[in-house]
């Protein structure tokens, strides 16, 4: 980075903060609803952008491009097939959540099961976010930021020291953001960062093709199609280490439903919409965006393979491509976008953690008489405490690069499938069993842990495929045979905002599903992968 890059980097960050600050001045951030849910004031575009930036981080930008550098376009499943679950979020899940007027996913579980099950889920979310997700986002994000822009070389310090400095700065800026402005400030910042990430990511793809074609975009595209058609196949082998094709319809689909439809840090952003219509607009926007992700989160890895060959370490493929094609004057702008992506993912999880603790434990357990303003104040205090804890934990991820890191990444598998099963049964069965939900959790954790020992070579998406169906069967069986809540009145609960659905949600969702299918036809041996 040169002086111009540093100045442009800082100016972009300051501009986005000022923009978001002025957009959120009218929201009462001293109330719990204002702080945790942005005063339920977000419109569709803002909802969509903030969900995108909560989901996207440098792990995908570098990690998925690294995987495609090795395995090709089969990695696009993590992006493109997400759109199917997001359509179901708009069609099925959001209308249910808005109808019951819930603030958190665990609120819905309490309505349909019991308070104990609700708190189990809340604790699992909180533990995962604090111990796994946020430290990994900060550490890996800082690592990748340094690899992209060579901060260690610029400052003349070790790589480890540079990563600690970067992760600390990103963490502190994120904590300040959330402390000052709550969810609404982050959401409006994300609306700018998401545009920047899309433009910046697509620019790297275009510049990569130009470089491959020796200053000709179309020559580069022709070389890509002619030289490596096998890497343009989105259908992974049955025994693929990345994404076996049968899992697209089972384990991958179930995982996407969990992440996009029942994950607190994603759903919370949709619940902050001013009404159901705006939430559905935001979800549909995300659905289209995720399909576009194949062009800047996956395809650059294949371009890197064509430019550099197979002699680069997987996770260095994308940084090498950026270093090769990005003009020096643009480094600061792209750096600001990457910084924003890391911070948004971190703050999205931090906001969800603080919301869960404040609304699920502080208000009902610690201080039952707490006012809305007291709850918001506690949320701000927790933002600082939890943020500092995560910042301290983050550098220690480096001590376990192949052990704890991998274990923490797969921790979600311990509860994601039973959680999804619990919510699906809660949606459609008048009878529910809290006992069945608890048994499903215990069964899943035991069997999933055993699978890591007994069948370690079986892809975890295959394991999830079987376990979700088993979890669903257990919960449904107990709900029918030993229900604690019988003949639930679905019309009893009142929504907090207008729940009139968006009139275009059906056909726009169908368009997304058609594009998903078309993408898999194009990136197959039938068309490009001949």
C-alpha positions in Angstrom: 0.0 0.0 0.0 1.2 3.5 -0.8 0.2 6.8 0.8 -2.7 7.3 -1.7 -4.1 3.9 -0.9 -3.9 4.5 2.9 -5.7 7.9 2.5 -8.4 6.5 0.2 -8.9 3.6 2.6 -9.5 5.9 5.6 -11.7 8.3 3.6 -14.0 5.5 2.4 -14.5 4.2 5.9 -15.2 7.7 7.3 -17.6 8.4 4.4 -19.6 5.2 5.0 -19.8 5.9 8.8 -21.0 9.4 8.2 -23.6 8.3 5.7 -24.9 5.6 8.0 -25.0 7.9 11.0 -27.1 10.5 9.3 -29.5 7.8 7.9 -30.2 6.5 11.5 -30.5 9.7 13.4 -34.3 9.4 13.8 -34.2 6.0 15.4 -34.4 5.8 19.2 -31.4 3.7 19.9 -31.9 3.9 23.7 -34.9 1.6 23.5 -34.4 -2.2 23.2 -36.3 -2.4 19.9 -34.3 0.5 18.5 -31.0 -0.9 19.5 -31.5 -4.6 18.8 -33.9 -4.4 15.8 -33.2 -0.9 14.4 -36.6 0.3 15.5 -38.1 -2.2 12.9 -37.5 0.5 10.3 -35.4 -1.1 7.6 -36.6 -1.2 4.0 -36.1 -4.1 1.6 -32.8 -3.0 0.0 -31.2 -2.3 3.4 -32.4 -5.6 4.8 -31.0 -7.4 1.8 -27.6 -5.6 1.9 -27.1 -6.2 5.7 -28.0 -9.9 5.4 -25.5 -10.2 2.6 -22.7 -8.5 4.5 -23.4 -10.5 7.6 -23.0 -13.7 5.6 -20.1 -12.6 3.4 -16.6 -12.3 4.8 -13.1 -12.9 3.5 -13.4 -16.6 4.4 -15.7 -16.9 1.3 -13.8 -14.4 -0.8 -10.5 -16.3 -0.3 -11.6 -19.7 0.9 -14.1 -20.5 -1.8 -11.9 -19.1 -4.6 -9.1 -21.3 -3.1 -11.4 -24.3 -3.3 -12.4 -23.6 -6.8 -8.7 -23.2 -7.7 -8.4 -26.9 -6.7 -11.8 -28.4 -7.5 -13.5 -26.0 -10.0 -17.0 -24.8 -10.1 -18.6 -27.5 -7.9 -17.8 -25.1 -5.0 -20.5 -22.7 -6.4 -23.0 -24.9 -4.5 -22.3 -22.9 -1.3 -23.5 -19.7 -3.1 -26.0 -20.7 -5.8 -28.0 -23.4 -3.9 -28.4 -21.0 -1.0 -30.8 -19.1 -3.1 -33.3 -22.0 -2.9 -33.4 -21.8 0.9 -33.6 -18.0 0.7 -36.7 -18.2 -1.5 -38.2 -20.5 1.2 -37.2 -17.9 3.8 -39.3 -15.3 1.9 -42.2 -17.7 1.1 -42.5 -19.7 4.3 -40.3 -18.8 7.3 -40.6 -15.0 7.4 -44.5 -15.0 7.2 -44.5 -17.4 10.2 -41.9 -15.4 12.2 -43.7 -12.1 11.6 -47.1 -13.6 12.3 -46.0 -14.6 15.8 -44.3 -11.3 16.5 -41.0 -12.8 17.7 -37.8 -10.9 18.3 -35.5 -14.0 18.2 -35.5 -17.5 16.8 -35.6 -18.8 20.4 -38.8 -16.8 21.0 -40.6 -19.0 18.5 -39.2 -22.1 20.1 -40.6 -21.0 23.5 -44.0 -20.4 21.9 -44.2 -23.9 20.4 -42.2 -26.0 22.9 -41.0 -24.6 26.3 -38.7 -22.1 28.0 -36.0 -24.7 28.8 -35.7 -25.7 25.1 -35.6 -22.0 24.1 -32.7 -21.4 26.5 -30.8 -24.5 25.3 -30.9 -23.1 21.7 -30.0 -19.6 22.9 -26.9 -20.9 24.8 -25.8 -22.9 21.8 -26.1 -19.8 19.6 -24.2 -17.6 22.1 -21.5 -20.2 22.7 -20.9 -20.8 19.0 -20.8 -17.1 18.1 -18.4 -16.3 21.0 -16.0 -19.3 20.9 -16.2 -20.1 17.2 -17.7 -17.8 14.7 -16.5 -14.3 15.8 -12.9 -15.3 16.7 -12.5 -17.2 13.4 -13.9 -14.3 11.4 -11.5 -11.8 13.0 -8.5 -14.0 12.8 -9.0 -15.4 9.3 -10.1 -12.0 8.1 -7.0 -10.3 9.5 -4.8 -13.1 8.0 -6.3 -12.7 4.6 -6.3 -8.8 4.8 -2.6 -9.0 5.5 -2.0 -11.5 2.6 -3.9 -9.3 0.2 -2.2 -6.0 1.1 1.1 -7.0 2.7 0.8 -4.9 5.8 3.5 -6.9 7.6 6.0 -5.9 4.8 4.8 -2.3 4.7 5.3 -1.9 8.5 8.4 -4.2 8.7 6.8 -6.5 11.3 6.2 -10.2 11.6 3.1 -11.7 10.0 1.7 -12.8 13.4 2.1 -9.3 14.8 0.4 -7.8 11.8 -2.6 -10.2 12.1 -3.0 -9.4 15.8 -3.0 -5.7 15.0 -5.5 -6.0 12.2 -7.9 -8.2 14.1 -7.8 -5.9 17.1 -8.5 -2.8 15.0 -11.3 -4.5 13.1 -12.8 -5.8 16.4 -12.6 -2.4 18.1 -14.1 -0.5 15.2 -16.9 -3.1 15.1 -17.6 -2.8 18.8 -17.7 1.0 18.6 -20.1 0.8 15.6 -22.5 -1.4 17.4 -22.2 0.4 20.7 -22.9 3.8 19.1 -25.6 2.9 16.6 -27.0 -0.5 17.2 -28.2 -2.7 14.4 -29.5 0.2 12.3 -26.1 1.9 11.9 -24.5 -1.4 10.8 -27.4 -2.1 8.4 -27.0 1.2 6.6 -23.2 0.8 6.5 -23.7 -2.6 5.0 -25.8 -1.2 2.2 -22.7 0.6 0.9 -20.2 -2.1 1.7 -22.3 -4.7 -0.2 -22.3 -2.6 -3.4 -18.5 -2.1 -3.0 -18.0 -5.8 -2.5 -20.0 -6.7 -5.6 -18.3 -4.1 -7.8 -14.8 -4.9 -6.4 -15.3 -8.6 -6.6 -16.6 -8.4 -10.2 -13.7 -6.1 -11.1 -11.1 -8.7 -10.0 -12.9 -11.3 -12.2 -12.9 -9.0 -15.3 -9.3 -7.9 -14.7 -8.3 -11.6 -14.3 -9.8 -12.5 -17.6 -8.1 -9.6 -19.3 -4.8 -10.7 -17.8 -5.4 -14.3 -18.9 -6.2 -13.0 -22.4 -3.1 -10.8 -22.5 -5.0 -7.5 -22.4 -8.1 -9.0 -24.1 -11.2 -9.9 -22.1 -12.7 -12.1 -24.8 -9.5 -13.9 -25.5 -9.2 -14.6 -21.8 -12.7 -15.9 -21.7 -12.0 -18.2 -24.7 -8.8 -19.5 -23.0 -10.8 -20.2 -19.8 -13.4 -22.2 -21.7 -10.9 -24.1 -23.9 -8.1 -24.9 -21.5 -9.9 -26.1 -18.4 -13.4 -27.3 -19.2 -13.2 -29.9 -16.4 -13.0 -27.1 -13.9 -16.3 -25.6 -15.2 -18.3 -28.6 -14.0 -20.5 -27.7 -11.0 -21.5 -31.4 -10.4 -18.9 -32.8 -7.9 -18.2 -36.5 -7.9 -20.1 -38.8 -5.5 -16.9 -39.1 -3.4 -15.8 -35.4 -3.8 -14.0 -33.9 -0.8 -15.7 -30.5 -1.6 -19.4 -31.0 -2.6 -20.6 -34.4 -3.7 -23.5 -33.9 -6.1 -26.1 -36.0 -4.2 -25.7 -33.7 -1.2 -27.1 -30.8 -3.2 -30.6 -32.3 -2.6 -30.0 -33.5 1.0 -27.3 -32.3 3.3 -26.4 -29.1 1.5 -30.1 -28.2 1.2 -30.8 -28.9 4.9 -27.7 -26.9 5.9 -28.8 -24.0 3.8 -32.3 -24.1 5.4 -30.6 -24.0 8.8 -28.3 -21.1 8.0 -30.6 -18.9 6.0 -34.0 -19.6 7.8 -33.2 -20.4 11.4 -29.8 -18.7 12.2 -30.4 -15.8 14.6 -27.7 -13.5 13.1 -29.4 -13.8 9.6 -33.1 -13.8 10.6 -32.6 -10.9 13.0 -31.8 -8.6 10.1 -35.0 -9.6 8.4 -37.0 -9.1 11.6 -35.7 -5.5 11.7 -37.8 -4.7 8.5 -40.6 -2.2 8.9 -43.1 -4.9 7.7 -43.3 -8.4 6.1 -43.3 -6.9 2.6 -40.0 -5.2 3.1 -38.5 -8.3 4.7 -39.5 -10.4 1.7 -38.1 -7.8 -0.7 -34.8 -8.0 1.1 -34.8 -11.8 1.1 -35.5 -12.0 -2.7 -32.7 -9.4 -3.2 -30.3 -11.7 -1.3 -31.5 -14.7 -3.4 -30.4 -12.9 -6.6 -27.2 -11.7 -5.1 -26.1 -15.2 -4.0 -26.4 -16.5 -7.5 -24.2 -13.7 -8.7 -21.6 -14.8 -6.1 -20.4 -17.6 -8.5 -18.8 -14.9 -10.7 -16.7 -13.3 -7.9 -16.5 -15.9 -5.1 -15.8 -19.0 -7.3 -14.9 -18.2 -10.9 -11.7 -16.2 -9.9 -10.2 -19.4 -8.5 -10.5 -21.1 -11.9 -9.0 -18.0 -13.5 -6.1 -18.1 -11.1 -5.5 -21.7 -12.0 -5.3 -20.8 -15.7 -2.9 -17.9 -15.0 -0.6 -19.5 -12.3 -1.0 -23.3 -12.9 -1.2 -25.6 -9.9 1.8 -24.5 -8.0 0.1 -22.2 -5.5 -1.2 -23.1 -2.0 -5.0 -23.1 -2.1 -5.6 -20.2 0.2 -3.0 -18.0 -1.6 -4.7 -18.3 -5.0 -7.0 -15.4 -4.7 -4.5 -13.0 -3.0 -2.0 -13.9 -5.8 -4.7 -13.0 -8.4 -5.5 -9.7 -6.7 -1.8 -8.8 -6.5 -1.4 -9.6 -10.2 -4.3 -7.7 -11.6 -5.4 -4.9 -9.1 -3.9 -1.5 -9.9 -2.0 0.1 -7.1 -4.3 3.1 -7.0 -7.3 0.9 -6.3 -5.7 -1.0 -3.3 -7.1 1.4 -0.7 -10.7 1.2 -2.1 -10.6 -2.6 -2.3 -9.0 -2.8 1.1 -11.9 -0.7 2.6 -14.4 -3.1 1.1 -12.6 -6.1 2.5 -12.3 -4.4 5.9 -16.1 -3.8 5.8 -16.8 -7.4 4.9 -14.8 -8.7 7.9 -16.3 -6.1 10.3 -19.9 -6.7 9.1 -19.7 -10.5 9.7 -18.2 -9.9 13.1 -20.7 -7.3 14.1 -23.6 -9.3 12.8 -22.8 -12.1 15.1 -22.0 -9.8 18.0 -25.4 -8.1 17.6 -27.1 -11.5 17.6 -25.2 -12.6 20.7 -26.0 -9.4 22.6 -29.7 -9.6 21.5 -30.1 -13.2 22.6 -28.5 -12.7 26.1 -30.4 -9.4 26.7 -33.8 -10.7 25.6 -33.6 -14.3 26.6 -31.7 -14.1 29.9 -31.3 -10.6 31.3 -35.0 -9.6 31.0 -36.8 -12.9 31.9 -34.2 -14.2 34.5 -31.8 -11.5 35.9 -34.1 -8.5 36.0 -37.7 -9.2 35.3 -38.8 -5.6 35.9 -36.3 -4.2 33.4 -37.6 -1.4 31.2 -36.8 -1.2 27.5 -34.2 1.4 28.1 -32.5 -0.7 30.8 -32.4 -3.6 28.4 -30.8 -1.5 25.7 -28.2 -0.2 28.2 -27.3 -3.7 29.2 -27.0 -4.6 25.5 -24.5 -1.8 25.1 -22.4 -3.0 28.1 -22.5 -6.5 26.8 -21.4 -5.3 23.4 -18.2 -4.0 25.0 -17.6 -7.0 27.2 -18.3 -9.7 24.6 -16.4 -7.8 21.9 -13.3 -7.5 24.1 -13.5 -11.2 25.0 -13.6 -12.2 21.3 -10.8 -9.8 20.4 -8.6 -11.5 23.0 -9.6 -15.0 21.9 -9.1 -14.4 18.1 -5.2 -14.5 18.0 -5.2 -17.9 19.8 -6.9 -19.5 16.8 -3.4 -19.4 15.2 -2.2 -21.9 17.8 -4.5 -24.6 16.4 -4.5 -24.0 12.6 -5.5 -27.6 11.8 -7.1 -28.8 15.1 -9.3 -26.4 17.0 -9.9 -24.2 14.0 -11.4 -27.1 12.1 -13.3 -28.4 15.1 -14.9 -25.0 15.8 -15.9 -24.7 12.2 -17.8 -27.9 12.4 -19.3 -27.2 15.8 -22.5 -25.9 14.1 -23.2 -29.5 13.0 -23.8 -30.4 16.6 -27.1 -28.5 16.7 -28.0 -27.1 13.3 -30.0 -30.1 12.1 -32.1 -30.7 15.2 -32.8 -26.9 15.4 -34.1 -26.9 11.9 -36.3 -30.0 12.6 -37.7 -28.3 15.8 -38.8 -25.2 13.8 -40.2 -27.2 10.9 -42.4 -29.3 13.3 -43.3 -26.2 15.2 -44.6 -24.6 11.9 -46.8 -27.4 10.8 -47.9 -29.5 13.8 -50.6 -28.4 16.2 -49.0 -30.8 18.7 -45.4 -30.4 19.9 -43.2 -32.2 22.5 -40.5 -30.4 24.4 -39.3 -33.8 25.5 -39.0 -34.9 21.9 -37.0 -31.8 21.1 -34.5 -32.5 23.9 -34.2 -36.2 22.9 -33.5 -35.1 19.3 -30.7 -32.8 20.5 -29.1 -35.5 22.6 -29.5 -38.2 19.9 -28.0 -35.9 17.3 -25.0 -34.8 19.4 -24.1 -38.3 20.3 -24.5 -39.8 16.8 -22.8 -36.8 15.1 -19.8 -37.1 17.5 -19.6 -40.9 16.9 -19.7 -40.4 13.2 -16.4 -38.4 13.4 -14.8 -41.5 15.0 -16.6 -44.4 13.3 -16.9 -43.1 9.8 -14.4 -40.2 9.6 -14.0 -40.5 5.8 -17.7 -40.0 5.0 -18.4 -36.4 4.0 -20.2 -34.5 6.7 -22.9 -33.4 4.3 -23.9 -37.1 3.8 -24.0 -37.5 7.6 -26.2 -34.4 8.0 -28.5 -35.8 5.3 -29.3 -38.8 7.4 -29.3 -37.1 10.8 -31.8 -34.3 9.8 -34.4 -36.9 8.7 -33.8 -38.9 11.9 -34.1 -35.7 14.1 -37.3 -34.8 12.3 -38.7 -38.3 12.8 -37.9 -38.2 16.5 -39.5 -34.8 17.1 -42.6 -35.6 15.1 -43.1 -39.0 16.8 -42.9 -37.5 20.3 -45.1 -34.6 19.2 -47.8 -37.0 18.1 -47.5 -39.6 20.9 -46.4 -37.5 23.9 -47.3 -33.9 23.2 -47.0 -31.3 26.0 -48.7 -28.6 23.9 -51.9 -29.9 22.2 -54.1 -28.3 19.6 -52.0 -25.1 19.3 -54.0 -22.1 18.2 -52.0 -20.7 15.2 -54.2 -17.6 15.1 -53.7 -16.7 18.8 -50.5 -14.7 18.5 -50.5 -11.2 17.1 -47.8 -9.7 14.9 -46.1 -6.4 15.8 -46.0 -5.0 12.3 -48.1 -5.2 9.1 -47.9 -8.8 7.7 -49.3 -8.1 4.3 -47.0 -10.1 1.9 -45.2 -8.5 -1.0 -47.4 -9.1 -4.1 -44.4 -10.0 -6.3 -42.8 -12.5 -3.9 -44.1 -15.6 -5.7 -43.0 -14.9 -9.2 -39.7 -13.4 -8.3 -38.9 -16.4 -6.2 -39.8 -18.7 -9.1 -37.4 -16.6 -11.3 -34.6 -17.3 -8.8 -35.3 -21.0 -8.8 -35.2 -21.1 -12.6 -31.9 -19.3 -12.7 -30.5 -21.8 -10.1 -31.4 -24.7 -12.3 -30.1 -22.9 -15.4 -26.8 -22.3 -13.7 -26.3 -26.0 -13.0 -27.2 -26.8 -16.6 -24.7 -24.2 -18.0 -21.9 -25.4 -15.6 -22.3 -29.0 -16.6 -20.9 -31.4 -19.2 -24.0 -30.5 -21.3 -22.7 -27.0 -21.9 -19.4 -25.5 -20.6 -17.8 -28.6 -19.0 -17.6 -30.7 -22.2 
